[in-house]
Amino acid sequence: MQNRNPVVRILACAARGDVDGAVRALDRLTPWKGFAEIAADVAGPPLVRALVEAMQDGREIIAAELRALADELDATT
């Protein structure tokens, strides 16, 4: 999974309910240093937990919407 795009890594971890993995991926995605990094450490876990929770309901709908998004991304490249 290391070669995946950071956004995809966050979504994949969230879909599996891996809060720690998603937080690590979010930390790698953000270039924050110093005070902003502390803010990210405080905001990151609650943000990821909300994402994990939201992805647990309606997984089929989320999968279909992600496929539609992939089609859109393919069409614009």
VMD Tcl script that builds the backbone (N, CA, C; Angstrom):
set m [mol new atoms 231]
animate dup $m
set s [atomselect $m all]
$s set {name element resname resid chain x y z} {
  {N N MET 1 A 0.827 -1.194 0.000}
  {CA C MET 1 A 0.000 0.000 0.000}
  {C C MET 1 A 0.870 1.255 0.000}
  {N N GLN 2 A 2.156 1.147 0.255}
  {CA C GLN 2 A 3.019 2.319 0.334}
  {C C GLN 2 A 3.066 3.099 -0.970}
  {N N ASN 3 A 2.897 2.438 -2.110}
  {CA C ASN 3 A 2.991 3.128 -3.392}
  {C C ASN 3 A 1.705 3.851 -3.778}
  {N N ARG 4 A 0.659 3.696 -3.004}
  {CA C ARG 4 A -0.606 4.356 -3.319}
  {C C ARG 4 A -0.513 5.850 -3.083}
  {N N ASN 5 A -1.336 6.564 -3.820}
  {CA C ASN 5 A -1.517 7.989 -3.606}
  {C C ASN 5 A -1.952 8.205 -2.154}
  {N N PRO 6 A -1.480 9.265 -1.488}
  {CA C PRO 6 A -1.834 9.479 -0.079}
  {C C PRO 6 A -3.340 9.584 0.171}
  {N N VAL 7 A -4.058 10.189 -0.737}
  {CA C VAL 7 A -5.516 10.301 -0.560}
  {C C VAL 7 A -6.150 8.920 -0.615}
  {N N VAL 8 A -5.681 8.095 -1.548}
  {CA C VAL 8 A -6.210 6.734 -1.665}
  {C C VAL 8 A -5.840 5.926 -0.423}
  {N N ARG 9 A -4.625 6.144 0.103}
  {CA C ARG 9 A -4.209 5.452 1.333}
  {C C ARG 9 A -5.136 5.784 2.486}
  {N N ILE 10 A -5.481 7.063 2.622}
  {CA C ILE 10 A -6.390 7.479 3.700}
  {C C ILE 10 A -7.736 6.807 3.530}
  {N N LEU 11 A -8.281 6.835 2.313}
  {CA C LEU 11 A -9.583 6.219 2.061}
  {C C LEU 11 A -9.553 4.714 2.292}
  {N N ALA 12 A -8.475 4.053 1.857}
  {CA C ALA 12 A -8.367 2.601 2.035}
  {C C ALA 12 A -8.319 2.242 3.520}
  {N N CYS 13 A -7.519 2.971 4.282}
  {CA C CYS 13 A -7.450 2.717 5.719}
  {C C CYS 13 A -8.795 2.979 6.387}
  {N N ALA 14 A -9.428 4.066 6.006}
  {CA C ALA 14 A -10.725 4.398 6.594}
  {C C ALA 14 A -11.760 3.329 6.261}
  {N N ALA 15 A -11.735 2.828 5.040}
  {CA C ALA 15 A -12.691 1.789 4.636}
  {C C ALA 15 A -12.494 0.516 5.453}
  {N N ARG 16 A -11.251 0.236 5.852}
  {CA C ARG 16 A -10.967 -0.946 6.667}
  {C C ARG 16 A -11.164 -0.680 8.157}
  {N N GLY 17 A -11.425 0.571 8.509}
  {CA C GLY 17 A -11.580 0.930 9.915}
  {C C GLY 17 A -10.249 1.091 10.628}
  {N N ASP 18 A -9.169 1.264 9.877}
  {CA C ASP 18 A -7.823 1.412 10.424}
  {C C ASP 18 A -7.552 2.886 10.707}
  {N N VAL 19 A -7.988 3.348 11.873}
  {CA C VAL 19 A -7.838 4.754 12.242}
  {C C VAL 19 A -6.370 5.145 12.302}
  {N N ASP 20 A -5.549 4.326 12.948}
  {CA C ASP 20 A -4.128 4.657 13.091}
  {C C ASP 20 A -3.445 4.767 11.730}
  {N N GLY 21 A -3.735 3.831 10.834}
  {CA C GLY 21 A -3.145 3.883 9.497}
  {C C GLY 21 A -3.584 5.116 8.731}
  {N N ALA 22 A -4.854 5.462 8.848}
  {CA C ALA 22 A -5.368 6.646 8.154}
  {C C ALA 22 A -4.740 7.920 8.720}
  {N N VAL 23 A -4.552 7.973 10.038}
  {CA C VAL 23 A -3.923 9.144 10.654}
  {C C VAL 23 A -2.468 9.247 10.186}
  {N N ARG 24 A -1.756 8.115 10.122}
  {CA C ARG 24 A -0.374 8.149 9.632}
  {C C ARG 24 A -0.321 8.633 8.188}
  {N N ALA 25 A -1.264 8.159 7.363}
  {CA C ALA 25 A -1.309 8.592 5.960}
  {C C ALA 25 A -1.614 10.085 5.875}
  {N N LEU 26 A -2.521 10.562 6.711}
  {CA C LEU 26 A -2.842 11.987 6.735}
  {C C LEU 26 A -1.626 12.799 7.164}
  {N N ASP 27 A -0.909 12.313 8.154}
  {CA C ASP 27 A 0.303 13.013 8.606}
  {C C ASP 27 A 1.335 13.101 7.487}
  {N N ARG 28 A 1.485 12.019 6.707}
  {CA C ARG 28 A 2.444 12.038 5.600}
  {C C ARG 28 A 1.988 12.959 4.474}
  {N N LEU 29 A 0.689 13.119 4.345}
  {CA C LEU 29 A 0.131 13.950 3.281}
  {C C LEU 29 A 0.326 15.441 3.564}
  {N N THR 30 A 0.288 15.819 4.830}
  {CA C THR 30 A 0.324 17.236 5.191}
  {C C THR 30 A 1.757 17.697 5.439}
  {N N PRO 31 A 2.130 18.857 4.928}
  {CA C PRO 31 A 3.484 19.380 5.106}
  {C C PRO 31 A 3.624 20.236 6.365}
  {N N TRP 32 A 2.693 20.104 7.300}
  {CA C TRP 32 A 2.704 20.976 8.462}
  {C C TRP 32 A 3.905 20.721 9.350}
  {N N LYS 33 A 4.461 21.782 9.868}
  {CA C LYS 33 A 5.577 21.710 10.820}
  {C C LYS 33 A 5.293 22.670 11.967}
  {N N GLY 34 A 5.889 22.400 13.092}
  {CA C GLY 34 A 5.761 23.298 14.238}
  {C C GLY 34 A 4.355 23.327 14.799}
  {N N PHE 35 A 3.831 24.524 15.060}
  {CA C PHE 35 A 2.515 24.673 15.682}
  {C C PHE 35 A 1.423 24.032 14.847}
  {N N ALA 36 A 1.507 24.219 13.526}
  {CA C ALA 36 A 0.479 23.630 12.662}
  {C C ALA 36 A 0.500 22.112 12.740}
  {N N GLU 37 A 1.678 21.519 12.936}
  {CA C GLU 37 A 1.763 20.068 13.062}
  {C C GLU 37 A 1.057 19.606 14.333}
  {N N ILE 38 A 1.202 20.379 15.387}
  {CA C ILE 38 A 0.488 20.051 16.627}
  {C C ILE 38 A -1.014 20.117 16.385}
  {N N ALA 39 A -1.459 21.133 15.667}
  {CA C ALA 39 A -2.889 21.254 15.345}
  {C C ALA 39 A -3.355 20.059 14.525}
  {N N ALA 40 A -2.516 19.604 13.582}
  {CA C ALA 40 A -2.878 18.449 12.761}
  {C C ALA 40 A -2.977 17.197 13.615}
  {N N ASP 41 A -2.064 17.054 14.580}
  {CA C ASP 41 A -2.107 15.893 15.460}
  {C C ASP 41 A -3.370 15.888 16.305}
  {N N VAL 42 A -3.837 17.067 16.651}
  {CA C VAL 42 A -5.068 17.171 17.437}
  {C C VAL 42 A -6.293 16.952 16.541}
  {N N ALA 43 A -6.284 17.518 15.345}
  {CA C ALA 43 A -7.443 17.446 14.446}
  {C C ALA 43 A -7.491 16.146 13.659}
  {N N GLY 44 A -6.331 15.560 13.358}
  {CA C GLY 44 A -6.279 14.385 12.499}
  {C C GLY 44 A -7.084 13.200 12.991}
  {N N PRO 45 A -6.858 12.724 14.211}
  {CA C PRO 45 A -7.604 11.548 14.673}
  {C C PRO 45 A -9.124 11.725 14.684}
  {N N PRO 46 A -9.669 12.852 15.185}
  {CA C PRO 46 A -11.121 12.999 15.125}
  {C C PRO 46 A -11.643 13.048 13.687}
  {N N LEU 47 A -10.892 13.693 12.803}
  {CA C LEU 47 A -11.288 13.752 11.400}
  {C C LEU 47 A -11.326 12.356 10.798}
  {N N VAL 48 A -10.293 11.578 11.062}
  {CA C VAL 48 A -10.236 10.218 10.524}
  {C C VAL 48 A -11.330 9.345 11.137}
  {N N ARG 49 A -11.558 9.465 12.433}
  {CA C ARG 49 A -12.627 8.662 13.059}
  {C C ARG 49 A -13.980 8.988 12.435}
  {N N ALA 50 A -14.233 10.259 12.140}
  {CA C ALA 50 A -15.492 10.642 11.486}
  {C C ALA 50 A -15.573 10.032 10.087}
  {N N LEU 51 A -14.456 10.029 9.367}
  {CA C LEU 51 A -14.416 9.434 8.039}
  {C C LEU 51 A -14.659 7.930 8.111}
  {N N VAL 52 A -14.012 7.250 9.063}
  {CA C VAL 52 A -14.202 5.809 9.242}
  {C C VAL 52 A -15.664 5.508 9.535}
  {N N GLU 53 A -16.251 6.265 10.438}
  {CA C GLU 53 A -17.653 6.042 10.803}
  {C C GLU 53 A -18.576 6.264 9.608}
  {N N ALA 54 A -18.314 7.315 8.857}
  {CA C ALA 54 A -19.163 7.612 7.695}
  {C C ALA 54 A -19.050 6.529 6.631}
  {N N MET 55 A -17.886 5.888 6.530}
  {CA C MET 55 A -17.684 4.871 5.503}
  {C C MET 55 A -18.291 3.528 5.888}
  {N N GLN 56 A -18.676 3.350 7.139}
  {CA C GLN 56 A -19.227 2.070 7.571}
  {C C GLN 56 A -20.673 1.891 7.115}
  {N N ASP 57 A -21.393 2.968 6.989}
  {CA C ASP 57 A -22.785 2.906 6.544}
  {C C ASP 57 A -22.843 3.130 5.044}
  {N N GLY 58 A -23.556 2.300 4.357}
  {CA C GLY 58 A -23.732 2.483 2.929}
  {C C GLY 58 A -22.486 2.197 2.126}
  {N N ARG 59 A -21.748 1.159 2.483}
  {CA C ARG 59 A -20.497 0.848 1.805}
  {C C ARG 59 A -20.707 0.611 0.312}
  {N N GLU 60 A -21.825 0.006 -0.054}
  {CA C GLU 60 A -22.093 -0.238 -1.477}
  {C C GLU 60 A -22.260 1.074 -2.230}
  {N N ILE 61 A -22.933 2.026 -1.599}
  {CA C ILE 61 A -23.129 3.340 -2.220}
  {C C ILE 61 A -21.789 4.046 -2.363}
  {N N ILE 62 A -20.971 3.989 -1.328}
  {CA C ILE 62 A -19.660 4.627 -1.384}
  {C C ILE 62 A -18.819 3.997 -2.486}
  {N N ALA 63 A -18.839 2.677 -2.591}
  {CA C ALA 63 A -18.064 1.993 -3.634}
  {C C ALA 63 A -18.526 2.434 -5.020}
  {N N ALA 64 A -19.838 2.516 -5.222}
  {CA C ALA 64 A -20.359 2.940 -6.523}
  {C C ALA 64 A -19.955 4.383 -6.827}
  {N N GLU 65 A -20.006 5.247 -5.814}
  {CA C GLU 65 A -19.633 6.643 -6.026}
  {C C GLU 65 A -18.133 6.783 -6.288}
  {N N LEU 66 A -17.316 5.963 -5.635}
  {CA C LEU 66 A -15.880 6.002 -5.899}
  {C C LEU 66 A -15.568 5.510 -7.316}
  {N N ARG 67 A -16.312 4.500 -7.785}
  {CA C ARG 67 A -16.134 4.048 -9.175}
  {C C ARG 67 A -16.519 5.161 -10.143}
  {N N ALA 68 A -17.605 5.868 -9.852}
  {CA C ALA 68 A -18.025 6.985 -10.709}
  {C C ALA 68 A -16.971 8.089 -10.694}
  {N N LEU 69 A -16.394 8.357 -9.524}
  {CA C LEU 69 A -15.334 9.356 -9.426}
  {C C LEU 69 A -14.113 8.916 -10.235}
  {N N ALA 70 A -13.770 7.639 -10.156}
  {CA C ALA 70 A -12.640 7.120 -10.940}
  {C C ALA 70 A -12.892 7.308 -12.434}
  {N N ASP 71 A -14.127 7.065 -12.870}
  {CA C ASP 71 A -14.466 7.284 -14.282}
  {C C ASP 71 A -14.289 8.758 -14.654}
  {N N GLU 72 A -14.717 9.654 -13.779}
  {CA C GLU 72 A -14.551 11.094 -14.019}
  {C C GLU 72 A -13.078 11.458 -14.110}
  {N N LEU 73 A -12.270 10.924 -13.193}
  {CA C LEU 73 A -10.840 11.214 -13.214}
  {C C LEU 73 A -10.192 10.681 -14.480}
  {N N ASP 74 A -10.590 9.488 -14.901}
  {CA C ASP 74 A -10.053 8.917 -16.144}
  {C C ASP 74 A -10.422 9.778 -17.352}
  {N N ALA 75 A -11.622 10.339 -17.337}
  {CA C ALA 75 A -12.101 11.136 -18.464}
  {C C ALA 75 A -11.361 12.475 -18.577}
  {N N THR 76 A -10.787 12.948 -17.462}
  {CA C THR 76 A -10.134 14.259 -17.491}
  {C C THR 76 A -8.622 14.154 -17.658}
  {N N THR 77 A -8.089 12.945 -17.785}
  {CA C THR 77 A -6.630 12.815 -17.929}
  {C C THR 77 A -6.226 12.735 -19.384}
}
mol reanalyze $m
mol bondsrecalc $m
mol representation Tube
mol addrep $m
